[in-house]
Every structure is written in C-alpha cells, then in structure tokens.
Amino acid sequence: MVIQDLPPEQPAVVAAPPPEWDLTVGVINATVQLDQPISGSQRKVGTGFLIAAPRPDGAPRVVLVTARHVLDVMPGNEARIGWRTAEADGAWKFTPGTLTIRDAAGAPLWTAHPERDVAVMEITAPPAFAQAAIPVGWLAEADAFDRWRMGPGDELLALGYPHGLSANRAGFPILRLGRISSWPLTPIRHFPIFLLDFVVAQGNSGGPVFWTPAARRVPGAPAPDHPFIAGVLVQEVQGGGEGLDLGVVAHAQYVRETIERLDSAQGAASPSRAGPQS
C-alpha cells in the first residue's frame, strides 16, 4: 500500500488591520461643516463631528459635537450642516441640510459643558453619516494621555474648515498635522486644555483633534488598539493681536461629560421620569 503524502497545511487566515489612511478617512467622513449666513456674503462658520453615542436604554443615537461658541455666535435659529452625497460615477456632491439649533422661543437645543467650550446635540443624520459616526468609545478618557504615554512632540491630526474653506467642492474638511506643544497634560482637572502646534484659523473651531497610527510618537510608546479623539479645537492662541500658529484643545473627556449631561436632560424629559403626559 502506498500512503500518499498529505496536502500541506494551509496557513491560518489572519485579518489584516485596516490601512492607516483608512482610519484617518473614517474620521474625515464623520466631520462636517457648520455655517449660518449673517448678511450678504458673510457667514459664521465652524466645524463639528459626529459620535455614535447610544442612549442609556441602548437605542442608537447620533450626537453632533462642536465648540459651544460656534453655536453661540450664530444668531439665527437654523444653521446649515454640510452633508456630502456619493454619486454613482464616483463623484461627490455637497448637499447641505438644515440644522435647527434653537427652538421657536430662541432657546438653545444644544447641551453645553458648564465649564468648557464644548457643546453636543442629538441630530438626525442621513444613513451614510449615521454609519460613519465615530464610536463613543473612541473618545479619550481622562487618563488616556497617561495610559498611552502621550507627551510634548507627539503628533496629532486635526480637521476643520479654515475661513470656511473645504478641501474640495464636495465639502470635505481640510486635514492638518501638529505636535503637542504644552506640558503637563494631566491631570486634566488642573490642565483641562493643551496646545497643538499647527496653523489655526476661524472655521477650525469645533473640529476633532485625533490620533491614528499615521501620527508619529516617541519610539517604544504603547500604541492604542484603535484611533482616538484626543479633544476639540476651541481657540487660536494670539499674541500682540497676531496668531501664533497654536491651537487650544479641550480634552475629549469633556465631550464625554457633556454627553452625560445630554443623557440626564433627555432622561428628565422622558415620560417615565416626568410623569403621565396629557
């Protein structure tokens, strides 16, 4: 009897991690322009980004995050939000929608952090944007910089619409790269903001500042297992009336806290807590 050789064992199939540019594109797809016409050709412009933050009962929810002052300086009750639509031939079209930011009495519909320049509001997003929303778990927690040994000189990326400009006619945000420029970074109760070395302009406010493996860090530093939102761009540093090419970033923990305030406000307004409704 001849025993035939067994076929060689096939190597195990290992799922390859997504390319670094794909992770960056994921955050780009969740970032939108916010604007409101003021008079003639003038308009107020800012940046926002979408978070998939389920309600406490587990129901899906899309939350818009931005800097509080972006909404504060828009006097009207309605703003525009810069949706983008993919077309069959591979083109993209800028298809902005209406975003109601105040009720009929002029009361804000957003929830603001009591101490930081951060605001969130639940919105209804087109399906493609709801799917692109960043997982709430990607918001860095208060101890994230310590856990991942983030420090001065480490790179972070930032997205926004400087002076209302976009990367193209489709309305995609402009990506910038900067280095952490301040120390200490924690504990955040003492250092609630940090500086990022990059060119900042009006329109960048409210944009995400984030990390992906494409950003350089000190060799040997531990790497997170997913991208993370480090914070929200809230201000440009100025000296002598001129910009210093430094951005002020509020830690992402304050976004987490503001979403918790949104949860509390929605819970208080629900029939189960507010009592029977007429």
C-alpha positions in Angstrom: 0.0 0.0 0.0 1.3 3.4 -0.9 0.4 6.1 1.6 0.1 9.3 -0.3 1.5 12.5 1.1 -1.0 14.6 2.9 -1.5 18.0 1.4 0.4 20.7 3.2 -1.4 22.6 5.9 -2.8 25.9 4.8 -1.6 28.9 6.7 -4.2 30.4 9.0 -6.0 33.4 7.6 -5.3 36.5 9.7 -7.4 39.6 9.2 -5.2 42.4 8.2 -5.6 45.7 10.1 -7.1 48.5 8.1 -4.6 50.8 6.5 -3.7 53.9 8.4 -5.1 56.2 5.8 -8.4 54.3 6.1 -8.6 55.1 9.8 -8.0 58.8 9.1 -10.6 58.8 6.3 -13.0 57.3 8.8 -12.7 60.5 11.0 -12.9 62.7 7.9 -16.2 61.1 6.9 -17.6 61.9 10.4 -16.6 65.6 10.2 -18.9 68.3 8.9 -19.1 72.0 8.2 -21.5 74.2 10.2 -22.4 77.6 9.0 -25.0 80.3 9.1 -25.4 83.3 6.7 -25.2 86.6 8.5 -25.6 89.3 5.9 -24.8 89.5 2.2 -21.7 87.3 1.6 -20.8 87.0 5.3 -21.4 83.9 7.3 -20.4 82.3 10.6 -18.5 79.0 10.0 -17.4 76.3 12.3 -16.7 72.5 12.4 -18.4 69.6 14.0 -18.1 65.9 14.1 -20.5 63.0 14.7 -20.4 60.5 17.5 -22.4 57.3 17.7 -23.5 57.5 21.4 -26.4 55.2 22.2 -29.0 56.4 24.7 -28.8 54.9 28.2 -31.5 52.4 27.1 -29.3 51.2 24.2 -31.3 52.9 21.4 -29.0 54.2 18.7 -28.3 57.9 18.6 -26.1 60.3 16.6 -24.6 63.2 18.5 -23.1 66.3 16.9 -20.0 67.7 18.8 -18.6 71.1 18.3 -17.3 74.1 20.3 -20.0 75.9 22.3 -19.0 79.3 20.9 -19.6 78.0 17.3 -23.3 77.8 18.1 -23.4 80.8 20.4 -22.3 83.2 17.7 -24.9 82.0 15.2 -27.8 84.4 15.9 -30.5 82.5 13.9 -32.5 79.5 14.9 -31.3 77.5 11.9 -27.8 76.7 10.6 -26.6 74.6 7.8 -24.8 71.3 8.2 -22.6 70.1 5.4 -23.7 66.7 4.3 -22.0 65.1 1.3 -23.5 62.6 -1.1 -21.7 60.0 -3.1 -22.8 59.6 -6.7 -22.8 56.6 -8.9 -19.8 57.7 -11.0 -17.5 58.1 -8.1 -18.1 61.9 -7.7 -19.3 63.5 -4.5 -21.8 66.3 -4.2 -22.1 68.9 -1.4 -25.7 68.6 -0.2 -26.1 70.7 3.0 -29.1 70.3 5.2 -30.9 72.5 7.7 -30.0 72.1 11.4 -32.3 73.6 13.9 -30.1 74.9 16.8 -32.8 76.9 18.7 -36.5 76.4 19.4 -39.1 78.9 18.4 -38.5 80.9 21.5 -34.8 81.2 20.8 -33.7 78.7 23.5 -30.6 76.6 22.6 -31.3 73.0 21.6 -27.7 72.0 22.3 -26.3 70.9 25.6 -23.2 72.7 26.8 -20.5 71.7 29.3 -20.7 74.0 32.3 -17.0 74.9 32.3 -15.5 74.1 28.9 -16.2 75.4 25.4 -17.9 72.1 24.3 -21.4 71.5 23.1 -23.3 68.5 21.9 -26.8 67.9 20.4 -28.7 64.9 19.2 -29.4 65.1 15.5 -31.0 63.1 12.7 -28.3 62.3 10.2 -28.5 60.7 6.7 -27.9 57.0 6.8 -24.4 57.2 5.4 -23.4 59.8 8.1 -25.1 57.8 10.9 -23.0 54.8 9.8 -19.8 57.0 9.6 -20.3 58.4 13.2 -17.3 57.8 15.4 -17.9 55.2 18.2 -18.2 56.9 21.6 -15.5 54.5 22.9 -13.0 56.4 20.7 -13.4 59.5 22.9 -10.3 59.6 25.1 -10.9 59.3 28.8 -9.3 61.5 31.5 -6.4 59.1 32.0 -5.8 58.4 28.3 -2.6 60.5 27.9 -1.0 58.9 30.9 -2.0 55.4 29.8 -0.7 55.8 26.3 2.3 58.0 27.4 1.4 60.9 25.2 3.6 63.9 25.6 5.1 67.0 24.1 6.3 66.5 20.5 3.8 63.7 19.8 1.8 64.2 16.6 -2.0 64.6 16.4 -4.2 65.3 13.4 -6.9 68.0 13.2 -9.8 68.5 10.8 -11.6 71.7 10.0 -12.8 74.4 7.6 -10.3 77.3 8.0 -12.0 80.6 6.9 -14.9 78.4 5.6 -12.7 76.7 3.0 -13.1 73.0 2.3 -10.7 70.5 0.7 -12.9 70.4 -2.5 -16.3 71.3 -3.9 -17.8 68.2 -2.2 -17.2 69.9 1.2 -14.7 67.5 2.8 -12.7 69.0 5.7 -9.0 70.0 5.5 -6.6 67.8 7.4 -3.7 69.4 9.4 -0.9 67.8 11.4 0.5 69.3 14.6 2.6 68.4 17.6 1.6 68.6 21.2 3.2 71.8 22.4 2.4 72.1 26.1 3.3 70.3 29.4 1.9 69.0 31.7 -1.1 67.4 30.1 -2.6 65.8 33.1 -4.3 65.6 35.5 -7.0 67.3 33.4 -8.7 68.8 36.4 -5.6 71.0 36.6 -4.8 71.1 32.9 -8.1 71.0 31.1 -6.7 72.2 27.8 -3.5 71.6 25.8 -1.7 73.3 23.0 -1.2 71.9 19.5 1.4 73.4 17.1 -0.5 73.9 13.8 -1.9 76.8 11.8 -5.4 77.7 13.1 -8.0 79.9 11.5 -11.6 80.9 12.1 -13.7 78.0 11.0 -11.5 75.4 12.6 -13.3 75.7 16.0 -15.2 72.6 17.0 -13.1 70.2 14.9 -11.8 66.9 16.1 -8.1 66.6 17.2 -7.3 62.9 17.0 -4.7 60.2 16.8 -4.2 57.4 14.3 -1.2 55.1 13.7 -0.2 57.5 10.9 0.9 60.1 13.6 4.4 59.8 14.9 5.2 59.2 18.5 8.2 58.6 20.8 9.7 55.2 19.8 8.6 52.4 22.2 5.5 54.2 23.5 2.4 51.9 23.9 0.0 52.1 20.9 -3.7 52.2 21.5 -5.7 49.4 19.7 -7.9 51.9 17.9 -7.8 55.6 16.9 -9.0 58.1 19.5 -10.3 61.6 19.7 -8.0 63.5 21.9 -10.0 66.6 22.1 -11.9 69.5 20.4 -10.2 72.5 18.9 -11.7 75.5 20.7 -9.4 78.5 20.2 -6.5 80.0 18.4 -3.6 81.4 20.5 -2.9 85.0 19.8 -0.2 87.4 21.0 0.1 91.0 20.1 -3.0 90.8 18.0 -1.5 88.1 15.8 -2.0 84.4 15.6 0.9 82.3 16.9 0.0 79.1 14.9 -1.1 77.4 18.1 -4.4 75.8 18.8 -6.1 75.3 22.1 -7.7 71.9 22.5 -10.2 70.9 25.2 -9.7 67.3 26.3 -12.2 64.7 25.0 -13.2 63.8 28.5 -15.3 67.0 28.5 -17.2 65.7 25.4 -17.9 62.5 27.4 -19.2 64.6 30.3 -21.3 66.8 28.0 -22.9 63.7 26.5 -23.7 62.5 30.1 -25.4 65.8 30.7 -27.4 65.3 27.5 -28.4 61.8 28.8 -29.6 63.4 32.1 -31.6 66.1 30.3 -33.3 63.6 28.0 -34.0 61.2 30.9 -35.6 64.0 32.9 -37.8 64.9 29.9 -38.9 61.3 29.3 -42.5 60.3 30.2 -41.2 57.6 32.6 -39.5 60.2 34.7 -41.6 63.2 34.1 -44.9 61.5 35.0 -48.0 61.0 32.9 -48.4 63.1 29.8 -51.7 64.7 28.9 
